[in-house]
Amino acid sequence: MNPPTPLSTKELLARNLRRLREERSLTIDDLAGRTGIVASRLTAVERATAQAHLDEVSLLAVGLGVRIATLFATE
């Protein structure tokens, strides 16, 4: 049996972004207001249809009150 394929960084960010946003009861629009990233861009990153730029990752971490590493945690 083969081990599961690890998630890509884009997929890790998408999964953790949604989880962290929902844990804080934030909507996409709420997070957009906190980060200055437009809602459509946040949606694309959260769906893993777009890759976030490093400056966006930093803004997301600040907006969610977490360390950047938390956005890429595997657990």
PyMOL commands that set and color helices and strands:
alter all, ss='L'
color gray80, all
select helices_A, chain A and resi 9-23+28-35+39-46+54-64+68-72
alter helices_A, ss='H'
color red, helices_A
deselect
rebuild
show_as cartoon
